[in-house]
Amino acid sequence: MAYTVTDMEKTLDFYTRVLGLDYAFQVTKDDGSPWIEYVRAAPKQYIEFFYGGSGNVPAASSGPHHLCLLIEDAEAAAEKLKQENAPVTAGPKRGIGGNTQVWTEDPDGNKIELLAPDSDSPHNQ
């Protein structure tokens, strides 16, 4: 998943400090200026953040709808979001598949689902 963001500092703070992901590395342009920041979502899996966003999140007609990250405890995740003054837009609640989910948004308004799989969920396979 890759996003173009309006405020890289706020974005990296949200994904690392608030969501607890690890900052990985930066790629620079030929002139040495920053181009992309990488956050590790899982081993060998990254979320890319490009500089230069306008802040206008388009309506979802096609393309990405939201980012889903698997977590252990939805209640604890919701509490952490609240402590960090991050939005909790829904949940914790049990979803249609029986998993517990919490919804939030990053500083640019991109939707994020934090999903705690039920013990018999296919997510645990």
C-alpha atoms as an extended CHARMM CRD file, in Angstrom:
* protein
*
       125  EXT
         1         1  MET       CA              0.0000000000        0.0000000000        0.0000000000  PROA      1               0.0000000000
         2         2  ALA       CA              1.2940000000        3.4560000000       -0.8170000000  PROA      2               0.0000000000
         3         3  TYR       CA             -0.1190000000        6.8560000000        0.1290000000  PROA      3               0.0000000000
         4         4  THR       CA              0.7850000000       10.3980000000       -0.8700000000  PROA      4               0.0000000000
         5         5  VAL       CA              0.5930000000       12.4880000000        2.3050000000  PROA      5               0.0000000000
         6         6  THR       CA              0.3350000000       16.1660000000        3.1770000000  PROA      6               0.0000000000
         7         7  ASP       CA              2.3570000000       16.1540000000        6.4210000000  PROA      7               0.0000000000
         8         8  MET       CA              5.0460000000       13.4670000000        6.6150000000  PROA      8               0.0000000000
         9         9  GLU       CA              5.9430000000       14.1840000000       10.2360000000  PROA      9               0.0000000000
        10        10  LYS       CA              2.3400000000       13.7330000000       11.4090000000  PROA      10              0.0000000000
        11        11  THR       CA              1.9240000000       10.6510000000        9.2280000000  PROA      11              0.0000000000
        12        12  LEU       CA              5.0610000000        8.9110000000       10.5020000000  PROA      12              0.0000000000
        13        13  ASP       CA              4.1640000000        9.8000000000       14.0940000000  PROA      13              0.0000000000
        14        14  PHE       CA              0.6820000000        8.3130000000       13.6480000000  PROA      14              0.0000000000
        15        15  TYR       CA              1.8160000000        5.0430000000       12.0630000000  PROA      15              0.0000000000
        16        16  THR       CA              4.8040000000        4.5050000000       14.3920000000  PROA      16              0.0000000000
        17        17  ARG       CA              3.8810000000        5.9830000000       17.7680000000  PROA      17              0.0000000000
        18        18  VAL       CA              0.0920000000        5.6400000000       17.6730000000  PROA      18              0.0000000000
        19        19  LEU       CA             -0.2760000000        2.3830000000       15.6820000000  PROA      19              0.0000000000
        20        20  GLY       CA              3.0400000000        0.9140000000       16.8820000000  PROA      20              0.0000000000
        21        21  LEU       CA              4.5430000000        0.0420000000       13.4890000000  PROA      21              0.0000000000
        22        22  ASP       CA              8.2990000000        0.3490000000       12.9400000000  PROA      22              0.0000000000
        23        23  TYR       CA              9.9100000000        3.0420000000       10.8160000000  PROA      23              0.0000000000
        24        24  ALA       CA             11.9950000000        1.2160000000        8.1980000000  PROA      24              0.0000000000
        25        25  PHE       CA             13.8800000000        3.5310000000        5.8300000000  PROA      25              0.0000000000
        26        26  GLN       CA             13.8060000000        6.4690000000        3.4080000000  PROA      26              0.0000000000
        27        27  VAL       CA             14.4060000000        6.6370000000       -0.3420000000  PROA      27              0.0000000000
        28        28  THR       CA             15.7250000000        9.9200000000       -1.7290000000  PROA      28              0.0000000000
        29        29  LYS       CA             15.6240000000       11.5180000000       -5.1520000000  PROA      29              0.0000000000
        30        30  ASP       CA             18.7950000000       11.9680000000       -7.2230000000  PROA      30              0.0000000000
        31        31  ASP       CA             19.2480000000       15.4500000000       -5.7160000000  PROA      31              0.0000000000
        32        32  GLY       CA             19.2030000000       13.9860000000       -2.1810000000  PROA      32              0.0000000000
        33        33  SER       CA             15.7710000000       15.3170000000       -1.2370000000  PROA      33              0.0000000000
        34        34  PRO       CA             13.3550000000       12.9090000000        0.4810000000  PROA      34              0.0000000000
        35        35  TRP       CA             10.9660000000       11.0390000000       -1.8080000000  PROA      35              0.0000000000
        36        36  ILE       CA              9.4380000000        8.0510000000        0.0380000000  PROA      36              0.0000000000
        37        37  GLU       CA              9.3520000000        7.0010000000        3.7010000000  PROA      37              0.0000000000
        38        38  TYR       CA              8.7680000000        3.3300000000        4.5460000000  PROA      38              0.0000000000
        39        39  VAL       CA              7.0540000000        1.8620000000        7.6080000000  PROA      39              0.0000000000
        40        40  ARG       CA              7.2330000000       -1.8940000000        8.2430000000  PROA      40              0.0000000000
        41        41  ALA       CA              3.7740000000       -3.4950000000        8.5060000000  PROA      41              0.0000000000
        42        42  ALA       CA              5.0790000000       -7.0900000000        8.7520000000  PROA      42              0.0000000000
        43        43  PRO       CA              8.3140000000       -8.8790000000        7.8470000000  PROA      43              0.0000000000
        44        44  LYS       CA              9.2140000000       -7.7980000000        4.3010000000  PROA      44              0.0000000000
        45        45  GLN       CA              5.9190000000       -5.8640000000        3.9850000000  PROA      45              0.0000000000
        46        46  TYR       CA              5.9040000000       -2.0730000000        3.9660000000  PROA      46              0.0000000000
        47        47  ILE       CA              3.5840000000        0.8850000000        3.7170000000  PROA      47              0.0000000000
        48        48  GLU       CA              5.0400000000        3.6210000000        1.5000000000  PROA      48              0.0000000000
        49        49  PHE       CA              4.4360000000        7.3150000000        2.1440000000  PROA      49              0.0000000000
        50        50  PHE       CA              5.1690000000        9.7700000000       -0.6530000000  PROA      50              0.0000000000
        51        51  TYR       CA              5.7350000000       13.4840000000       -0.0480000000  PROA      51              0.0000000000
        52        52  GLY       CA              3.5380000000       16.0840000000       -1.7280000000  PROA      52              0.0000000000
        53        53  GLY       CA             -0.0910000000       15.1860000000       -1.0860000000  PROA      53              0.0000000000
        54        54  SER       CA             -2.8860000000       17.7130000000       -1.5360000000  PROA      54              0.0000000000
        55        55  GLY       CA             -4.9980000000       16.4810000000        1.3720000000  PROA      55              0.0000000000
        56        56  ASN       CA             -7.9500000000       15.6310000000       -0.8540000000  PROA      56              0.0000000000
        57        57  VAL       CA             -8.8720000000       11.9860000000       -0.3240000000  PROA      57              0.0000000000
        58        58  PRO       CA            -10.9270000000       10.9520000000       -3.3730000000  PROA      58              0.0000000000
        59        59  ALA       CA            -14.2420000000        9.1660000000       -2.9700000000  PROA      59              0.0000000000
        60        60  ALA       CA            -13.8180000000        5.4110000000       -3.2670000000  PROA      60              0.0000000000
        61        61  SER       CA            -15.2510000000        4.3540000000       -6.6010000000  PROA      61              0.0000000000
        62        62  SER       CA            -12.3510000000        2.0500000000       -7.4010000000  PROA      62              0.0000000000
        63        63  GLY       CA             -8.9040000000        1.5300000000       -5.9660000000  PROA      63              0.0000000000
        64        64  PRO       CA             -8.0260000000        1.3150000000       -2.2700000000  PROA      64              0.0000000000
        65        65  HSD       CA            -10.9100000000        1.4220000000        0.1960000000  PROA      65              0.0000000000
        66        66  HSD       CA             -8.9980000000        1.0450000000        3.4510000000  PROA      66              0.0000000000
        67        67  LEU       CA             -5.9020000000       -0.4630000000        5.0500000000  PROA      67              0.0000000000
        68        68  CYS       CA             -6.4810000000       -3.4280000000        7.3820000000  PROA      68              0.0000000000
        69        69  LEU       CA             -3.9380000000       -4.3340000000       10.0690000000  PROA      69              0.0000000000
        70        70  LEU       CA             -4.3020000000       -7.4260000000       12.2530000000  PROA      70              0.0000000000
        71        71  ILE       CA             -4.0430000000       -6.8070000000       16.0010000000  PROA      71              0.0000000000
        72        72  GLU       CA             -4.4090000000       -8.8740000000       19.1750000000  PROA      72              0.0000000000
        73        73  ASP       CA             -6.8120000000       -6.7580000000       21.2690000000  PROA      73              0.0000000000
        74        74  ALA       CA             -9.4040000000       -4.3640000000       19.8210000000  PROA      74              0.0000000000
        75        75  GLU       CA            -10.3090000000       -2.8340000000       23.1880000000  PROA      75              0.0000000000
        76        76  ALA       CA             -6.6500000000       -2.0370000000       23.9280000000  PROA      76              0.0000000000
        77        77  ALA       CA             -6.2070000000       -0.6090000000       20.4270000000  PROA      77              0.0000000000
        78        78  ALA       CA             -9.2260000000        1.6780000000       20.8420000000  PROA      78              0.0000000000
        79        79  GLU       CA             -7.9410000000        2.8540000000       24.2150000000  PROA      79              0.0000000000
        80        80  LYS       CA             -4.4820000000        3.5840000000       22.7510000000  PROA      80              0.0000000000
        81        81  LEU       CA             -6.0490000000        5.6060000000       19.9280000000  PROA      81              0.0000000000
        82        82  LYS       CA             -8.0820000000        7.6280000000       22.4380000000  PROA      82              0.0000000000
        83        83  GLN       CA             -5.0250000000        8.2400000000       24.6440000000  PROA      83              0.0000000000
        84        84  GLU       CA             -3.1710000000        9.5620000000       21.5950000000  PROA      84              0.0000000000
        85        85  ASN       CA             -6.1210000000       11.7630000000       20.5550000000  PROA      85              0.0000000000
        86        86  ALA       CA             -6.4220000000        9.7740000000       17.3320000000  PROA      86              0.0000000000
        87        87  PRO       CA             -9.9240000000        9.3650000000       15.9340000000  PROA      87              0.0000000000
        88        88  VAL       CA            -11.9110000000        6.2240000000       16.6730000000  PROA      88              0.0000000000
        89        89  THR       CA            -14.4790000000        6.3520000000       13.8890000000  PROA      89              0.0000000000
        90        90  ALA       CA            -16.1660000000        3.0320000000       14.7810000000  PROA      90              0.0000000000
        91        91  GLY       CA            -15.8810000000        0.2020000000       17.2890000000  PROA      91              0.0000000000
        92        92  PRO       CA            -14.6770000000       -1.7700000000       18.9240000000  PROA      92              0.0000000000
        93        93  LYS       CA            -17.4220000000       -3.9270000000       17.4650000000  PROA      93              0.0000000000
        94        94  ARG       CA            -17.8830000000       -7.4070000000       16.0570000000  PROA      94              0.0000000000
        95        95  GLY       CA            -17.9800000000       -7.3470000000       12.2890000000  PROA      95              0.0000000000
        96        96  ILE       CA            -19.9620000000       -9.5280000000        9.9100000000  PROA      96              0.0000000000
        97        97  GLY       CA            -17.2150000000      -12.1820000000        9.8790000000  PROA      97              0.0000000000
        98        98  GLY       CA            -17.2390000000      -12.4080000000       13.6930000000  PROA      98              0.0000000000
        99        99  ASN       CA            -13.9520000000      -10.5650000000       14.1300000000  PROA      99              0.0000000000
       100       100  THR       CA            -13.6680000000       -7.5190000000       16.3870000000  PROA      100             0.0000000000
       101       101  GLN       CA            -12.6880000000       -4.3040000000       14.6510000000  PROA      101             0.0000000000
       102       102  VAL       CA            -11.7820000000       -0.7260000000       15.4590000000  PROA      102             0.0000000000
       103       103  TRP       CA            -11.7300000000        1.9420000000       12.7680000000  PROA      103             0.0000000000
       104       104  THR       CA             -9.5680000000        5.0540000000       12.6600000000  PROA      104             0.0000000000
       105       105  GLU       CA             -8.1440000000        7.4870000000       10.1090000000  PROA      105             0.0000000000
       106       106  ASP       CA             -4.6080000000        8.6700000000        9.5110000000  PROA      106             0.0000000000
       107       107  PRO       CA             -3.7740000000       12.4130000000        9.3920000000  PROA      107             0.0000000000
       108       108  ASP       CA             -4.8210000000       12.5510000000        5.7130000000  PROA      108             0.0000000000
       109       109  GLY       CA             -8.1690000000       10.8580000000        6.3230000000  PROA      109             0.0000000000
       110       110  ASN       CA             -7.2390000000        7.4240000000        4.9500000000  PROA      110             0.0000000000
       111       111  LYS       CA             -9.4110000000        4.7520000000        6.5880000000  PROA      111             0.0000000000
       112       112  ILE       CA             -7.6970000000        2.1000000000        8.7270000000  PROA      112             0.0000000000
       113       113  GLU       CA             -9.3260000000       -1.0270000000       10.1080000000  PROA      113             0.0000000000
       114       114  LEU       CA             -7.6300000000       -2.6040000000       13.1350000000  PROA      114             0.0000000000
       115       115  LEU       CA             -8.9190000000       -6.1690000000       13.1580000000  PROA      115             0.0000000000
       116       116  ALA       CA             -8.6520000000       -8.6520000000       16.0430000000  PROA      116             0.0000000000
       117       117  PRO       CA             -9.4340000000      -12.0470000000       14.4860000000  PROA      117             0.0000000000
       118       118  ASP       CA            -11.7760000000      -14.4270000000       16.2730000000  PROA      118             0.0000000000
       119       119  SER       CA            -10.1570000000      -17.7530000000       17.2270000000  PROA      119             0.0000000000
       120       120  ASP       CA            -11.8100000000      -19.5950000000       14.3250000000  PROA      120             0.0000000000
       121       121  SER       CA            -11.3140000000      -16.7970000000       11.7870000000  PROA      121             0.0000000000
       122       122  PRO       CA             -9.6600000000      -17.5900000000        8.4440000000  PROA      122             0.0000000000
       123       123  HSD       CA             -7.2770000000      -14.7310000000        9.3230000000  PROA      123             0.0000000000
       124       124  ASN       CA             -5.6380000000      -17.1240000000       11.7990000000  PROA      124             0.0000000000
       125       125  GLN       CA             -4.9710000000      -19.8470000000        9.2090000000  PROA      125             0.0000000000
